[in-house]
Amino acid sequence: MPVEIAGKTVAPGESATVVLPVPDTSLRQGAGMPVHVFHGRREGPALFITAAIHGDEMNGIEIVRRLVGMKRLQRLSGTLYAVPVVNIYGFIANARYLPDRRDLNRFFPGKAGGSLASELAKVLFENVVAPCQFGVDLHTGSNHRTNLPHLRGNMDDEVVLGMAEAYGAPLALNVAGAEGSLRYSAEECGVKTLLYEAGEALRFDELSIRAGVRGLTSLMEHLGMLTPRKTARRKKVPMQIAHDRTWCRAPASGVFKAGAKLGQRVRKGEILGTIYDPFSNQSYALESPKNGVVIGVQSLPSVYKGDAVTHIACFEALAKAEASVDQFSELMMEETPIS
């Protein structure tokens, strides 16, 4: 059976790029949200992949670009909807938010006649998310923060847990989606959804991109959308699930020099970095409030008191979590990029 999206029909065995109509820019020159649609000859599930819901998140855009260029998709089972740039307005401005400073990822599933965020969310949700059974939302760190590649989702759901294990990231956070987020709204409609976090806004990170592409193709194999390759069995690292997480906040304003690195195991009370007074020798130590692994670090040196500067994920087996990160990094550096 063919699939329809925004008045366009895509027959089995065909692919198309469909431009969803969205509100014009302020220059009234027209605007649209391109969606790559791959509809396989064989029956299978429908999967959506979204990137750049925040307009400054570049890694996801490159992940989608590499994925849709793969010849393997010509033998797809089921249907893939891939959106490289959701927040086109923020992307044009190199900005996280929409022009009215709203966070698009708090306005799903959207509604007609509302704000620009509501209108944009409604277009994406009705045309791309609602027709699917599964989804992956690609993100990076925000506001000069860089994230270790990891997954977020409802790991108490056996289907979501299976998706996460197939994706192959070293760490996962068992957290609920924020109300109004794409993941929260998708799950409310029965669409099993993962969120992939990796890298920093406005920057490409090759390891994060490789891991993202590898994860998506592995997930599609798990869902029966792609046939696993016989020539080389993929190596996997055991995924560790965090039972808690916390942000370490700056105890004073000043210039922050990080000591702990992404993926590093830290103990409660361990020094994660130092904040210096730029006009004197006075300094303030940033201590870890818990045992855990560093999954996020602020990259901008200037900080204000109370700023979230280091993100810690907590695990029952810290050594195993750190080992999974190390194995994952080695695997990504050694492995030839998937094509």
Protein Blocks (a to p, Z undefined) as FASTA:
>chain_A
ZZdeehiacdehiacdddddddddfkonopaddddddddfbdcddddddehkblklmklm
mmmmmmmmpmklmmcghjddddfblblmlmmnopabdfkopafklmcgbjehiafklmmm
mmmmmmmmmmpmbdcdddddeehiacdddddddfkbmklmmmmmmnopabdcdddddehi
aklmmmmnopacddddedjehiacfklmmmmmmmmmmmmmmnopaccdfkbccddddddd
dfbdcddddfbgcddddfbdghiacdehiafbdcddfkbcbdcddddfbdcddfbdcfbf
bacehiafbdcdddfblmlmmmmmmmmmmmmmmpccdZZ
